[in-house]
Amino acid sequence: MNKKETMKKNESPWIDGKITNISLAAVTLLGLHGRMIYRSKSMAKPTTIFNANIFDAKAKKIWFGDLEIERDREALTSLCNQIGSIYILSEMDGRFLEKVPTPRTVKNTAIVSVEDGNIAYSESFATMVTLLNERMEKAAAEAKASKTGRSRKAAATGKGA
């Protein structure tokens, strides 16, 4: 069998090529696909999804790139209002596919769903966000206590802060 017999004309042999159809509405609202929002992952917020994949209700990938759910909330809800329900999958779930996903698979795999203009987190994503927020609050409190302790010690010794 030759290549022409095994593939339809101009059809990509890669799953991603078969399911990706970048949406102009998504690009207009979120920016160019493949965007990076932080130079360093250490700058990320708890609701950051690196290399996120946005799918529509028909299981077509309409955009991919870094998302910060809280920062992009308005854009995501506007996109949903324009094209219908959207589902955000992690890089591993939305990029490295072994077969063409069904709408049901996309919906069940989504870590964030935007339906009827409402954003909902999956249980696992919500848990991760809560844990990261708690860790950040604890680190901030420890840093403040440490700074306060140094200030008191400096005042007591007369050496300044």
N, C-alpha and C positions, 0 to 999 in steps of 0.2 A: 504494500500500500504506500502511495506517495503522500506528500504533504497535502496536496489539493484534495485528495480523497478523504483525508481524516479531519480536515477543518473546512468550515464554510468560508467563503471569500471574505477577507478582512476581519475575521473573527479572532479575537485574542485567545490564546491557549490558556491564559491565566484567569482564574476565577475573578480576581479584582477587576480585570478588564471587562468582564461580562456583566458585572453588577454596578459599576460606578458610572454615574451620570451626574456630574457636578451641576448643582442648581445655581442659576444666576441669582435667585432670591437669597440663597445662603451666602454666596460670595458678597453680595451687596450688604447684607446685615452683619456678617461675621468677619469679612475680609477674605483675602485669597486663601484657597485651600493649601494646606501644608504649613500654615503660619506657626511661628514660635512666639510665645508671649513672654517668656523669661529667658535670660541668658544662662541662668543657672537653675537647676531643679531645686536648689536649696531656697530659692526665693518664692517657691510655689505656696499657694494658699491651700487650705484643706479641701476645697471643692475644685481644685485643678485636676484636669484629666489631660495628660500628655498624649499626643497622637490619637485623640478621640476620633471616632468614626460616627457620622450622623447618617442614619438611614431613614427613609420615609416609610409610610405604612405599606408600601408595595415591596419592601425589602431591597430597595435600590439605595446604594450609598450616594448621598448627595453632597457631602462635604467631609473633609478630614483635616485635622490639625489640632493644635493645643486649644483647650477651652478652660475658662475659669467660670464655672456655672453661675456664681453670684454676680460676677462682673458682666457676664454675657446674658443675664436673665432677660432683659428687655428684648435683645436680639432673638433669643431662642423662642420667646413667646410670640413675637412678631412673625417669625418664620413659621411657627405652628399655625398661626391665624391665616397666613397666606397659602400654605400648601397642605395643611392637615397635620395629623400626628407625626411626631418625629421621635426617634429613639437613638440614644447615644450609647455606643458600645466602646469598651476599652480597646486599646491597640491590639491586644492578643485575640480578643473575640471578634473584632471587626476587620482586621487586616489580614491575618494569616488564616484564611479560610480554605478548607479542603473540598467544600462543595458549595454550590449556590444556596444561600439561605432562604428559608421560607419566611413569610411575614410573621408567622407564629414564633419561629426561632428567634428572629430579630427582637420581637417584643419581649420574649421571655429572657433573653440574654442581656437586654439593656440595663445599664447601671443607672441611667437617668432617662425618664420618659417625659415627653411634653405632649399632653393631650388636652384638647379643649382650652389651650392657653395656660394650663396648670403644670408646674414642674414637680415631678415626684422622683424621689431617690429609691433605688432598690434597697432592700434591707442591708445588704453587705456594704453598699456605698454609704448609706446613712450611718452605719456603725463606724466605718472608717473616718468619716467626717467628724463624728462626735469624739472619737479617741484622739484625733489630731488636734481638735480644738482644745480638749482637756490638757494635752501635752504642751501646747503653746501657752495656755493660761498658767500652767504650773511653772514653765520656764520663765515667763515674764514676772511672776510673783517672786521666784527665787532670785532673779536678777535685781529686782527692786529691793528685796531684803538685803542682798549682798551689798548693793550700792548704799543703802541706808546705814548698814553696819560699818562700812568704810568711812562714811561721812561722820558718824558718831565717834569713831576711833580717832579720826583726824582732828575733830573738834576738841576731844579730850586731851590729845597730845599737843594741841596748838599748832599743828603742821598744815592746816587747811585741807580742803577736799581734793 
